[in-house]
Amino acid sequence: MTRDDRVTRRRLGTAALAGTALLGAPLPLRHAAAQAPANLKVALLLPTSGLQAQIGQACRRGAEVANDVFADMKMGVKLDIVNYDTETKPDVARTQAEKAIDAGAHLLVGAFDSGQTIAIAQVAEQRGIPLIVNIAAAPQITEQGYKFVVRNFPTAPMLITGALALHKEVFKASGTTPKTAVLMSVNDTFGTSMVNGIKALFPKLDMPYELLDTITYDPAAKDLSVEVAKAKATKAELLLPVSRLNDAKLLVQEMVKQRWEPMGVMNPGAPGLYEQDFLKTMGKYSDFLISNVPWLDPRTDMTKALEKRHLARFPNDQLDLNGGFTFEGMLIAAHAWLAAKSTKPGDLLDALRRIKIEQHVMVGGPIQFDAKGQNVDIKAAAVENFKRKPTVVLPLNSAGAPLVFPMPGWNDKRRT
């Protein structure tokens, strides 16, 4: 059917059914409405192949239901979302960003990984096309003075400060406080930013435990036996992992193998422990691990709409912060168009700088950006795995289950 055919049939249907609600209209009319032209072309750049493929695919699922959620919320906007695979490589991310812009993208959204996002940000700045960062924590993304970049995700120092504050809340709520800890981290752009941030902030945050050692490794490592043995040898009561997905699996597998059972495994604001593939692969060994990260607020109407649409479209896939923040990237793009009613880069950028979105899905205040393009009002939650499901345990007003700390041993009967 041609576009002209659809328009003609819609007019005929409208004339025949004047006064009838669209929901009850015959199929040709509903189909024509569904095929209405999009207001804005958005390029979504994510690592959907390579080492970070599963996380990139989780991010993309959040974007794929965005237009349905907008319709549910009666927002009056539709995005043309085009996917570009960065292949988990910064050089490919740069090339794909250029390709997207050449293809007519009005806005860029991406790219989960800090190294890839930095490459895209450079292209966005050079070409004068706005970039909305969905997930990436390296501080330099919003410290370079870029005019065309906004980030709706915490910086590494923000992640660390929020996570370590939650550590204290976990100890207070449980009545148990470890005295020593060891930090294990990937050595990529994100991991290096986190390690440097922890070293800088730790002395200022009056933490109740001593950091005995910092052990770094390649995120593409195939074996972490030496690193885990070194960490175990410190006799630390708490492990702080800054991981990705695949190395998180290797890390816990090796901990079980070496029978290392610290008081707890609590990340200081990193992915890995809550990922669907981690939970599925590690089974009972994934339970009682705690992630201190931003999370979806289950109380908001928009979160409920997103959860419903995601479940209907992807019944076998978990909705977590990856999908949540990527959906919010699309939400920000939609609000930018609604404010600007223009696809010109300058108009969209002005709208992004003035934006204030009260209704969204992640825990925190309104989405808005400071002079550097950073959203500074994103909050963290303590998310503990129970029966292979990440569940908020703190703050209490968002908790879905009571906290369990210290962590039960690997062969404890509470692991089923």
Helices and strands as residue ranges (DSSP letters): H 3-16, G 22-24, H 27-34, E 40-46, H 53-64, H 66-72, E 79-85, H 90-102, E 107-110, H 114-127, E 131-133, G 139-142, E 149-151, H 156-174, E 180-186, H 189-201, G 202-204, E 210-217, H 225-233, E 238-242, H 245-257, E 264-267, H 276-282, G 283-286, E 290-293, H 301-313, H 321-340, H 345-354, E 381-386, E 389-394, G 396-398
